[in-house]
Amino acid sequence: MRKIVFILTILVFQQNIYSQKEIVGKVEYYKSYSYGIPSFDSGIGKSLNRLNSQNQKIQIRQGTTIREFETDSNGVFKCSVNPNEKIYLSINKNSKTTNADFSFEPSELKDSLKLKISDSRIMTYRDSISTPEFYNKYSETQARVDFENRNLRIIGGGSFLTKKTIKRRKKIAKEYGFRYEYEFGCEIMGAEYRIIHRYNETMKKLIGINKNVW
């Protein structure tokens, strides 16, 4: 009886070994918004380059097995997994801004996995810390609340506008049923500009404004 149990244990152990599949993964953070201002976009690009050159913490879970390790400075990691079980991956699970979760069914497992993570949470968090009152007033969450309450508005600056621009804006506002609110002039903090940009982009999508119309 002991011999049979021992043989079965060996067979199960060998089966587990042979059922392992090595995968190569890459964690990459990407820019979620283009603000149309070279200094802003360049600064965000540099921040992302620094973030992507850091070691990211990885947790992989399959069944009851949990493993933790780090990527290299290029965001690359290697590991062996059971190709017959669903895989769960947590990136920087203890971080408030750089964390992300992924899962893959056995049919989705490939030799290489690219885990792309938006920088939106990072930028939103930084801007909310920089100017909390302004953020609470014009956050993306507030844009959704305003839309639900039919407070359809696009936030703009009160700087000089050409007659052509004013005419075009009036036409778009009338067509889609929103109004412009001019909340600032030529002077505005970088964080405030980014917050308003994200508010407007969220509102445009909810209203159904095509980017080409703008």
Phi and psi restraints in degrees (value plus and minus 20) as a CYANA .aco file:
   2 ARG   PHI     -83.3   -43.3
   2 ARG   PSI     -58.2   -18.2
   3 LYS   PHI     -83.3   -43.3
   3 LYS   PSI     -60.3   -20.3
   4 ILE   PHI     -85.8   -45.8
   4 ILE   PSI     -64.4   -24.4
   5 VAL   PHI     -81.8   -41.8
   5 VAL   PSI     -61.5   -21.5
   6 PHE   PHI     -83.2   -43.2
   6 PHE   PSI     -62.5   -22.5
   7 ILE   PHI     -84.7   -44.7
   7 ILE   PSI     -62.7   -22.7
   8 LEU   PHI     -82.6   -42.6
   8 LEU   PSI     -59.7   -19.7
   9 THR   PHI     -82.0   -42.0
   9 THR   PSI     -62.4   -22.4
  10 ILE   PHI     -83.9   -43.9
  10 ILE   PSI     -63.3   -23.3
  11 LEU   PHI     -82.8   -42.8
  11 LEU   PSI     -62.9   -22.9
  12 VAL   PHI     -84.0   -44.0
  12 VAL   PSI     -62.5   -22.5
  13 PHE   PHI     -82.0   -42.0
  13 PHE   PSI     -63.9   -23.9
  14 GLN   PHI     -86.0   -46.0
  14 GLN   PSI     -58.7   -18.7
  15 GLN   PHI     -82.3   -42.3
  15 GLN   PSI     -61.2   -21.2
  16 ASN   PHI     -83.9   -43.9
  16 ASN   PSI     -58.2   -18.2
  17 ILE   PHI     -85.0   -45.0
  17 ILE   PSI     -67.9   -27.9
  18 TYR   PHI     -93.4   -53.4
  18 TYR   PSI     -37.7     2.3
  19 SER   PHI    -109.0   -69.0
  19 SER   PSI     -19.8    20.2
  20 GLN   PHI     -95.8   -55.8
  20 GLN   PSI     122.9   162.9
  21 LYS   PHI    -148.2  -108.2
  21 LYS   PSI     108.4   148.4
  22 GLU   PHI    -106.0   -66.0
  22 GLU   PSI     110.4   150.4
  23 ILE   PHI    -142.9  -102.9
  23 ILE   PSI     133.7   173.7
  24 VAL   PHI    -136.7   -96.7
  24 VAL   PSI     105.7   145.7
  25 GLY   PHI    -136.8   -96.8
  25 GLY   PSI     137.3   177.3
  26 LYS   PHI    -158.4  -118.4
  26 LYS   PSI     104.7   144.7
  27 VAL   PHI    -114.4   -74.4
  27 VAL   PSI     108.3   148.3
  28 GLU   PHI    -162.1  -122.1
  28 GLU   PSI     105.3   145.3
  29 TYR   PHI    -111.7   -71.7
  29 TYR   PSI     117.9   157.9
  30 TYR   PHI    -148.8  -108.8
  30 TYR   PSI     137.5   177.5
  31 LYS   PHI     -96.0   -56.0
  31 LYS   PSI     105.3   145.3
  32 SER   PHI    -111.6   -71.6
  32 SER   PSI     -42.3    -2.3
  33 TYR   PHI    -150.4  -110.4
  33 TYR   PSI     124.0   164.0
  34 SER   PHI    -131.8   -91.8
  34 SER   PSI      97.1   137.1
  35 TYR   PHI    -106.5   -66.5
  35 TYR   PSI     -27.4    12.6
  36 GLY   PHI      56.7    96.7
  36 GLY   PSI     -10.9    29.1
  37 ILE   PHI    -138.5   -98.5
  37 ILE   PSI      95.5   135.5
  38 PRO   PHI     -70.8   -30.8
  38 PRO   PSI     -62.9   -22.9
  39 SER   PHI     -84.7   -44.7
  39 SER   PSI     -59.2   -19.2
  40 PHE   PHI     -85.2   -45.2
  40 PHE   PSI     -73.4   -33.4
  41 ASP   PHI     -82.7   -42.7
  41 ASP   PSI     -57.2   -17.2
  42 SER   PHI     -86.8   -46.8
  42 SER   PSI     -62.7   -22.7
  43 GLY   PHI     -83.2   -43.2
  43 GLY   PSI     -60.7   -20.7
  44 ILE   PHI     -85.4   -45.4
  44 ILE   PSI     -59.7   -19.7
  45 GLY   PHI     -81.1   -41.1
  45 GLY   PSI     -61.3   -21.3
  46 LYS   PHI     -86.5   -46.5
  46 LYS   PSI     -60.3   -20.3
  47 SER   PHI     -83.0   -43.0
  47 SER   PSI     -60.5   -20.5
  48 LEU   PHI     -87.4   -47.4
  48 LEU   PSI     -57.6   -17.6
  49 ASN   PHI     -81.6   -41.6
  49 ASN   PSI     -61.3   -21.3
  50 ARG   PHI     -85.1   -45.1
  50 ARG   PSI     -64.0   -24.0
  51 LEU   PHI     -83.6   -43.6
  51 LEU   PSI     -63.4   -23.4
  52 ASN   PHI     -91.1   -51.1
  52 ASN   PSI     -33.0     7.0
  53 SER   PHI    -115.5   -75.5
  53 SER   PSI     -17.6    22.4
  54 GLN   PHI    -114.1   -74.1
  54 GLN   PSI     138.4   178.4
  55 ASN   PHI     -96.7   -56.7
  55 ASN   PSI     109.1   149.1
  56 GLN   PHI    -123.3   -83.3
  56 GLN   PSI     120.9   160.9
  57 LYS   PHI    -105.2   -65.2
  57 LYS   PSI     112.6   152.6
  58 ILE   PHI    -140.4  -100.4
  58 ILE   PSI     116.0   156.0
  59 GLN   PHI    -142.9  -102.9
  59 GLN   PSI     108.0   148.0
  60 ILE   PHI    -137.5   -97.5
  60 ILE   PSI     110.9   150.9
  61 ARG   PHI    -146.7  -106.7
  61 ARG   PSI     110.3   150.3
  62 GLN   PHI    -156.5  -116.5
  62 GLN   PSI      95.2   135.2
  63 GLY   PHI      42.3    82.3
  63 GLY   PSI    -143.5  -103.5
  64 THR   PHI    -117.9   -77.9
  64 THR   PSI     -17.7    22.3
  65 THR   PHI    -112.5   -72.5
  65 THR   PSI     105.5   145.5
  66 ILE   PHI    -145.5  -105.5
  66 ILE   PSI     109.6   149.6
  67 ARG   PHI    -148.3  -108.3
  67 ARG   PSI     124.6   164.6
  68 GLU   PHI    -149.7  -109.7
  68 GLU   PSI     118.8   158.8
  69 PHE   PHI    -182.4  -142.4
  69 PHE   PSI    -194.4  -154.4
  70 GLU   PHI    -144.2  -104.2
  70 GLU   PSI     136.9   176.9
  71 THR   PHI     -99.9   -59.9
  71 THR   PSI     149.9   189.9
  72 ASP   PHI    -104.0   -64.0
  72 ASP   PSI    -193.3  -153.3
  73 SER   PHI     -91.0   -51.0
  73 SER   PSI     -26.3    13.7
  74 ASN   PHI    -121.7   -81.7
  74 ASN   PSI     -14.8    25.2
  75 GLY   PHI      61.2   101.2
  75 GLY   PSI      -7.2    32.8
  76 VAL   PHI    -117.7   -77.7
  76 VAL   PSI     121.0   161.0
  77 PHE   PHI    -161.9  -121.9
  77 PHE   PSI     136.2   176.2
  78 LYS   PHI    -147.7  -107.7
  78 LYS   PSI     125.4   165.4
  79 CYS   PHI    -181.8  -141.8
  79 CYS   PSI     141.2   181.2
  80 SER   PHI    -125.1   -85.1
  80 SER   PSI     114.1   154.1
  81 VAL   PHI    -152.3  -112.3
  81 VAL   PSI     142.9   182.9
  82 ASN   PHI    -104.0   -64.0
  82 ASN   PSI      94.2   134.2
  83 PRO   PHI     -90.4   -50.4
  83 PRO   PSI     -25.8    14.2
  84 ASN   PHI    -119.4   -79.4
  84 ASN   PSI     -19.1    20.9
  85 GLU   PHI    -142.8  -102.8
  85 GLU   PSI     130.3   170.3
  86 LYS   PHI     -84.2   -44.2
  86 LYS   PSI     123.2   163.2
  87 ILE   PHI    -137.1   -97.1
  87 ILE   PSI     115.7   155.7
  88 TYR   PHI    -136.3   -96.3
  88 TYR   PSI     110.7   150.7
  89 LEU   PHI    -142.6  -102.6
  89 LEU   PSI     112.2   152.2
  90 SER   PHI    -137.6   -97.6
  90 SER   PSI     106.6   146.6
  91 ILE   PHI    -123.5   -83.5
  91 ILE   PSI     106.5   146.5
  92 ASN   PHI      24.9    64.9
  92 ASN   PSI      35.2    75.2
  93 LYS   PHI     -82.6   -42.6
  93 LYS   PSI     -41.0    -1.0
  94 ASN   PHI    -112.1   -72.1
  94 ASN   PSI     -17.7    22.3
  95 SER   PHI    -114.4   -74.4
  95 SER   PSI     126.3   166.3
  96 LYS   PHI    -102.6   -62.6
  96 LYS   PSI     -41.9    -1.9
  97 THR   PHI    -139.4   -99.4
  97 THR   PSI     -49.5    -9.5
  98 THR   PHI    -124.2   -84.2
  98 THR   PSI     -13.9    26.1
  99 ASN   PHI     -99.5   -59.5
  99 ASN   PSI     133.1   173.1
 100 ALA   PHI    -182.5  -142.5
 100 ALA   PSI     131.8   171.8
 101 ASP   PHI    -142.7  -102.7
 101 ASP   PSI     121.7   161.7
 102 PHE   PHI    -155.7  -115.7
 102 PHE   PSI     134.1   174.1
 103 SER   PHI    -164.0  -124.0
 103 SER   PSI     128.0   168.0
 104 PHE   PHI    -157.2  -117.2
 104 PHE   PSI     109.3   149.3
 105 GLU   PHI     -93.5   -53.5
 105 GLU   PSI     137.9   177.9
 106 PRO   PHI     -71.9   -31.9
 106 PRO   PSI     -56.7   -16.7
 107 SER   PHI     -90.2   -50.2
 107 SER   PSI     -37.5     2.5
 108 GLU   PHI    -114.8   -74.8
 108 GLU   PSI     -30.7     9.3
 109 LEU   PHI     -90.2   -50.2
 109 LEU   PSI     107.1   147.1
 110 LYS   PHI    -141.8  -101.8
 110 LYS   PSI     152.8   192.8
 111 ASP   PHI     -85.4   -45.4
 111 ASP   PSI     -46.9    -6.9
 112 SER   PHI    -152.6  -112.6
 112 SER   PSI     119.3   159.3
 113 LEU   PHI    -144.5  -104.5
 113 LEU   PSI     112.6   152.6
 114 LYS   PHI    -130.0   -90.0
 114 LYS   PSI      97.4   137.4
 115 LEU   PHI    -124.1   -84.1
 115 LEU   PSI      77.9   117.9
 116 LYS   PHI    -116.1   -76.1
 116 LYS   PSI     111.0   151.0
 117 ILE   PHI    -145.2  -105.2
 117 ILE   PSI     107.9   147.9
 118 SER   PHI     -88.5   -48.5
 118 SER   PSI     128.2   168.2
 119 ASP   PHI    -108.7   -68.7
 119 ASP   PSI     -14.4    25.6
 120 SER   PHI     -80.0   -40.0
 120 SER   PSI     -61.3   -21.3
 121 ARG   PHI     -87.2   -47.2
 121 ARG   PSI     -56.6   -16.6
 122 ILE   PHI     -83.7   -43.7
 122 ILE   PSI     -70.4   -30.4
 123 MET   PHI     -85.4   -45.4
 123 MET   PSI     -61.4   -21.4
 124 THR   PHI     -81.6   -41.6
 124 THR   PSI     -63.4   -23.4
 125 TYR   PHI     -83.9   -43.9
 125 TYR   PSI     -65.6   -25.6
 126 ARG   PHI     -80.5   -40.5
 126 ARG   PSI     -65.4   -25.4
 127 ASP   PHI     -88.6   -48.6
 127 ASP   PSI     -54.7   -14.7
 128 SER   PHI     -87.8   -47.8
 128 SER   PSI     -51.3   -11.3
 129 ILE   PHI     -95.3   -55.3
 129 ILE   PSI     -56.9   -16.9
 130 SER   PHI     -86.8   -46.8
 130 SER   PSI     -61.5   -21.5
 131 THR   PHI    -164.8  -124.8
 131 THR   PSI      56.7    96.7
 132 PRO   PHI     -80.2   -40.2
 132 PRO   PSI     -61.2   -21.2
 133 GLU   PHI     -85.7   -45.7
 133 GLU   PSI     -63.6   -23.6
 134 PHE   PHI     -85.1   -45.1
 134 PHE   PSI     -59.4   -19.4
 135 TYR   PHI     -83.0   -43.0
 135 TYR   PSI     -64.9   -24.9
 136 ASN   PHI     -81.6   -41.6
 136 ASN   PSI     -51.2   -11.2
 137 LYS   PHI     -96.8   -56.8
 137 LYS   PSI     -53.4   -13.4
 138 TYR   PHI    -149.9  -109.9
 138 TYR   PSI      13.0    53.0
 139 SER   PHI     -92.7   -52.7
 139 SER   PSI     146.2   186.2
 140 GLU   PHI     -84.1   -44.1
 140 GLU   PSI     -54.5   -14.5
 141 THR   PHI     -82.8   -42.8
 141 THR   PSI     -61.6   -21.6
 142 GLN   PHI     -85.1   -45.1
 142 GLN   PSI     -54.6   -14.6
 143 ALA   PHI     -81.2   -41.2
 143 ALA   PSI     -60.7   -20.7
 144 ARG   PHI     -88.1   -48.1
 144 ARG   PSI     -59.1   -19.1
 145 VAL   PHI     -83.4   -43.4
 145 VAL   PSI     -64.7   -24.7
 146 ASP   PHI     -80.9   -40.9
 146 ASP   PSI     -60.4   -20.4
 147 PHE   PHI     -84.0   -44.0
 147 PHE   PSI     -64.6   -24.6
 148 GLU   PHI     -82.0   -42.0
 148 GLU   PSI     -53.4   -13.4
 149 ASN   PHI    -109.3   -69.3
 149 ASN   PSI     -11.6    28.4
 150 ARG   PHI      41.4    81.4
 150 ARG   PSI       7.8    47.8
 151 ASN   PHI    -113.8   -73.8
 151 ASN   PSI      52.8    92.8
 152 LEU   PHI    -104.1   -64.1
 152 LEU   PSI      95.3   135.3
 153 ARG   PHI    -169.8  -129.8
 153 ARG   PSI     132.6   172.6
 154 ILE   PHI    -139.6   -99.6
 154 ILE   PSI     109.6   149.6
 155 ILE   PHI    -108.7   -68.7
 155 ILE   PSI     107.5   147.5
 156 GLY   PHI    -151.4  -111.4
 156 GLY   PSI     153.3   193.3
 157 GLY   PHI    -113.8   -73.8
 157 GLY   PSI     135.4   175.4
 158 GLY   PHI    -116.3   -76.3
 158 GLY   PSI       1.9    41.9
 159 SER   PHI     -95.7   -55.7
 159 SER   PSI     157.6   197.6
 160 PHE   PHI     -80.9   -40.9
 160 PHE   PSI     112.4   152.4
 161 LEU   PHI    -144.8  -104.8
 161 LEU   PSI     118.2   158.2
 162 THR   PHI     -93.1   -53.1
 162 THR   PSI     139.7   179.7
 163 LYS   PHI     -81.1   -41.1
 163 LYS   PSI     -55.2   -15.2
 164 LYS   PHI     -84.7   -44.7
 164 LYS   PSI     -62.8   -22.8
 165 THR   PHI     -85.6   -45.6
 165 THR   PSI     -63.9   -23.9
 166 ILE   PHI     -81.4   -41.4
 166 ILE   PSI     -62.3   -22.3
 167 LYS   PHI     -84.3   -44.3
 167 LYS   PSI     -63.3   -23.3
 168 ARG   PHI     -85.1   -45.1
 168 ARG   PSI     -62.0   -22.0
 169 ARG   PHI     -85.1   -45.1
 169 ARG   PSI     -60.6   -20.6
 170 LYS   PHI     -82.9   -42.9
 170 LYS   PSI     -59.9   -19.9
 171 LYS   PHI     -85.0   -45.0
 171 LYS   PSI     -65.0   -25.0
 172 ILE   PHI     -86.5   -46.5
 172 ILE   PSI     -62.2   -22.2
 173 ALA   PHI     -81.7   -41.7
 173 ALA   PSI     -61.1   -21.1
 174 LYS   PHI     -88.7   -48.7
 174 LYS   PSI     -60.2   -20.2
 175 GLU   PHI     -84.6   -44.6
 175 GLU   PSI     -59.9   -19.9
 176 TYR   PHI    -122.9   -82.9
 176 TYR   PSI     -21.6    18.4
 177 GLY   PHI      53.8    93.8
 177 GLY   PSI      16.1    56.1
 178 PHE   PHI    -144.2  -104.2
 178 PHE   PSI     154.8   194.8
 179 ARG   PHI    -146.6  -106.6
 179 ARG   PSI     136.2   176.2
 180 TYR   PHI    -110.6   -70.6
 180 TYR   PSI     119.9   159.9
 181 GLU   PHI    -142.8  -102.8
 181 GLU   PSI      99.2   139.2
 182 TYR   PHI    -116.2   -76.2
 182 TYR   PSI      83.3   123.3
 183 GLU   PHI    -120.9   -80.9
 183 GLU   PSI     -32.2     7.8
 184 PHE   PHI    -169.7  -129.7
 184 PHE   PSI     143.2   183.2
 185 GLY   PHI    -122.7   -82.7
 185 GLY   PSI    -158.6  -118.6
 186 CYS   PHI     -94.7   -54.7
 186 CYS   PSI     -48.1    -8.1
 187 GLU   PHI    -112.9   -72.9
 187 GLU   PSI     102.1   142.1
 188 ILE   PHI    -176.5  -136.5
 188 ILE   PSI     118.8   158.8
 189 MET   PHI     -86.5   -46.5
 189 MET   PSI     132.8   172.8
 190 GLY   PHI     -78.3   -38.3
 190 GLY   PSI     -63.1   -23.1
 191 ALA   PHI     -83.4   -43.4
 191 ALA   PSI     -60.1   -20.1
 192 GLU   PHI     -85.4   -45.4
 192 GLU   PSI     -59.8   -19.8
 193 TYR   PHI     -82.2   -42.2
 193 TYR   PSI     -64.3   -24.3
 194 ARG   PHI     -85.5   -45.5
 194 ARG   PSI     -60.2   -20.2
 195 ILE   PHI     -81.6   -41.6
 195 ILE   PSI     -67.2   -27.2
 196 ILE   PHI     -84.3   -44.3
 196 ILE   PSI     -60.4   -20.4
 197 HIS   PHI     -78.2   -38.2
 197 HIS   PSI     -65.9   -25.9
 198 ARG   PHI     -89.1   -49.1
 198 ARG   PSI     -56.5   -16.5
 199 TYR   PHI     -79.9   -39.9
 199 TYR   PSI     -69.3   -29.3
 200 ASN   PHI     -83.8   -43.8
 200 ASN   PSI     -61.9   -21.9
 201 GLU   PHI     -83.5   -43.5
 201 GLU   PSI     -59.7   -19.7
 202 THR   PHI     -84.5   -44.5
 202 THR   PSI     -64.8   -24.8
 203 MET   PHI     -84.4   -44.4
 203 MET   PSI     -60.9   -20.9
 204 LYS   PHI     -79.7   -39.7
 204 LYS   PSI     -64.2   -24.2
 205 LYS   PHI     -84.2   -44.2
 205 LYS   PSI     -61.9   -21.9
 206 LEU   PHI     -86.1   -46.1
 206 LEU   PSI     -58.6   -18.6
 207 ILE   PHI     -91.4   -51.4
 207 ILE   PSI     -51.3   -11.3
 208 GLY   PHI      78.6   118.6
 208 GLY   PSI       8.6    48.6
 209 ILE   PHI    -102.6   -62.6
 209 ILE   PSI     103.5   143.5
 210 ASN   PHI     -93.2   -53.2
 210 ASN   PSI     117.9   157.9
 211 LYS   PHI     -77.9   -37.9
 211 LYS   PSI     -54.5   -14.5
 212 ASN   PHI     -86.5   -46.5
 212 ASN   PSI     -45.1    -5.1
 213 VAL   PHI     -88.9   -48.9
 213 VAL   PSI     -55.2   -15.2
